[in-house]
Amino acid sequence: MNTTKNLIQQYYDAFNKQDMQAFMNCLSDDVIHDINQGGTQNGKDAFAKFMEHMNHCYKETASDIIIMAVEDGSHAAAEFTIEGTYLATDKGLPEAKQQQYQLPVGSFFSIKNGKISRVRTYYNMQDWINQVSQ
């Protein structure tokens, strides 16, 4: 369980530092990524492209992170606050004007062989739209 919690903490530490190499090292090669209110992507390459796009459009950090894991370490969850700046207009979304936002987020993880094999992230998209539209 502690190994799993440490892995998830490493994932968020790398995210906050925008250390994409360390971030990607937390993932299995065949990682499944369920995107909030979107589709599902398969594989580390697809996840890397997703993160490249996200880092272009958004500057985000995760704070107040609470990590929970099942006893056998096969699953974990994290609840946190995402604090961000909307840097570049994302397709189909409001125009970016360096708006600040803050959202509660939940992520759920599957772990295999010491790597994250599935990531599911959820937040209130309408709340985000309301914040950046003001």
C-alpha positions in Angstrom: 0.0 0.0 0.0 2.8 2.5 0.9 4.5 1.7 -2.4 1.4 2.5 -4.3 0.9 5.8 -2.3 4.5 6.7 -3.0 4.0 6.0 -6.7 0.9 8.3 -6.9 2.8 11.0 -4.9 5.7 10.7 -7.4 3.1 11.1 -10.2 1.8 14.4 -8.7 5.2 15.7 -7.7 6.3 15.2 -11.3 3.1 16.8 -12.6 3.6 19.9 -10.4 7.2 20.3 -11.5 6.2 19.7 -15.1 8.8 17.0 -15.2 7.2 15.0 -18.0 10.0 12.4 -18.1 9.4 11.5 -14.4 5.7 11.8 -14.9 5.7 9.3 -17.8 8.0 7.0 -15.9 5.2 6.4 -13.4 3.0 4.9 -16.2 3.0 1.4 -17.7 3.6 1.3 -21.5 0.0 0.1 -22.1 -1.6 2.7 -19.7 -5.3 3.3 -20.2 -6.3 7.0 -19.8 -10.0 7.8 -19.3 -10.3 11.6 -20.0 -12.8 13.7 -18.0 -16.0 13.9 -20.1 -14.0 12.5 -23.0 -12.8 9.3 -24.5 -10.4 6.7 -23.6 -6.8 6.6 -24.8 -4.4 3.7 -24.8 -0.7 3.7 -24.4 2.0 5.9 -23.0 2.5 7.7 -26.4 -1.1 8.8 -26.5 -0.9 10.0 -22.8 2.3 11.9 -23.7 0.5 13.7 -26.6 -2.4 14.5 -24.3 -0.1 16.0 -21.7 1.8 18.0 -24.3 -1.5 19.6 -25.4 -2.6 20.2 -21.8 0.7 21.8 -20.9 0.4 24.1 -24.0 -3.1 25.2 -23.0 -2.9 25.1 -19.2 -0.5 25.8 -16.4 -1.7 23.7 -13.5 -0.6 22.4 -10.1 -2.2 20.0 -7.8 -2.5 20.9 -4.1 -4.1 19.6 -0.9 -3.5 16.0 -2.3 -5.0 13.2 -0.3 -4.0 9.7 -1.5 -5.8 6.5 -0.6 -4.9 3.0 -1.6 -6.3 -0.5 -1.1 -4.3 -2.8 1.1 -2.9 -4.9 -1.7 -1.8 -1.8 -3.6 -3.7 -2.6 -6.8 -5.9 0.5 -6.7 -5.6 4.0 -5.5 -7.5 7.3 -5.5 -6.4 10.9 -5.0 -8.5 13.9 -4.2 -7.0 17.3 -4.7 -7.4 20.9 -5.8 -6.2 21.9 -9.2 -5.0 25.5 -9.5 -4.4 26.7 -12.9 -4.0 29.4 -15.6 -5.7 29.1 -18.9 -2.9 29.9 -21.3 -4.0 29.1 -24.9 -7.5 28.6 -26.2 -8.5 24.9 -26.3 -10.7 23.8 -29.2 -14.4 24.2 -28.5 -13.8 26.0 -25.2 -13.9 29.7 -24.2 -11.1 32.0 -25.3 -8.0 31.9 -23.1 -7.0 35.2 -21.5 -4.7 34.0 -18.7 -7.8 33.3 -16.5 -7.1 31.7 -13.1 -9.2 28.8 -11.9 -9.4 26.4 -9.1 -11.3 23.0 -9.1 -11.8 20.0 -6.8 -10.6 16.9 -8.7 -10.7 13.1 -8.1 -8.5 10.6 -9.8 -8.6 6.8 -9.7 -5.7 4.5 -10.5 -5.1 0.9 -11.3 -1.6 -0.4 -10.5 0.2 -3.3 -12.1 3.9 -4.3 -11.7 4.7 -1.1 -9.8 3.4 1.2 -12.5 0.1 3.1 -13.1 -1.9 1.0 -15.6 -5.1 3.1 -15.7 -5.9 6.7 -14.8 -9.5 8.1 -14.5 -9.8 11.8 -13.7 -13.0 13.6 -12.8 -13.9 17.3 -12.3 -16.8 19.6 -12.9 -16.3 20.9 -16.5 -19.2 23.4 -16.2 -17.6 24.9 -13.1 -14.3 25.3 -15.0 -16.2 27.0 -17.9 -18.0 29.3 -15.5 -14.7 30.3 -13.9 -12.9 31.1 -17.2 -15.9 32.8 -18.7 -16.1 35.6 -16.1 
